[in-house]
Amino acid sequence: MIRNPAPAVPLAVLCHHGDRSVHAAEHLHRLGHRDVYYIEGGIKAWAGLVDTSIPHY
C-alpha cells in the first residue's frame, strides 16, 4: 500500500463487487488524483471474466 501518493501516480482501487471502489475512486479524484482506475464489478467480475484461476468467495 502506498500512503499519500502524489496526484500524478496512477492508482487502481479494487473491492469485492465494485461498489466501494467506485466511491473510493471518486473520492481520490476529488482530492486531485487524475489517473484513478477501478474494476467495474470488482474482483468477483474479474475472476469470472478475465482470470478464472482466482477463487470465488
C-alpha positions in Angstrom: 0.0 0.0 0.0 1.2 3.5 -0.9 0.5 6.1 1.7 -0.2 9.6 0.4 0.7 9.0 -3.3 1.4 12.0 -5.4 -1.5 13.1 -7.6 0.4 12.1 -10.7 0.8 8.4 -9.6 -1.7 6.1 -11.3 -4.0 4.3 -8.8 -6.1 1.2 -9.0 -8.8 0.7 -6.5 -10.4 -2.8 -6.0 -13.1 -4.3 -3.9 -15.2 -7.5 -4.0 -18.2 -6.3 -6.0 -17.0 -2.9 -7.3 -19.4 -0.6 -5.4 -17.0 0.6 -2.8 -14.1 1.0 -5.2 -16.2 3.4 -7.4 -16.8 5.6 -4.3 -13.1 5.4 -3.4 -12.0 6.3 -6.9 -14.4 9.3 -6.9 -13.1 10.5 -3.6 -9.5 10.2 -4.8 -10.4 12.2 -7.9 -11.9 14.9 -5.7 -8.6 15.0 -3.8 -6.8 15.8 -7.0 -5.8 12.4 -8.4 -6.4 12.2 -12.1 -5.2 8.7 -13.1 -7.6 6.6 -11.0 -9.0 3.2 -12.1 -11.4 0.7 -10.7 -12.7 -2.6 -11.9 -16.4 -2.5 -12.8 -18.0 -5.4 -11.0 -15.0 -5.8 -8.7 -12.7 -8.7 -8.1 -15.7 -11.0 -8.5 -16.3 -9.9 -12.1 -12.5 -10.0 -12.8 -12.4 -13.6 -11.5 -15.4 -14.6 -13.7 -14.5 -12.9 -16.9 -10.7 -12.3 -17.0 -8.8 -14.6 -14.6 -10.8 -17.7 -13.8 -8.0 -19.1 -11.6 -9.0 -16.6 -8.9 -11.1 -18.5 -6.4 -14.6 -17.2 -5.7 -15.6 -16.5 -2.2 
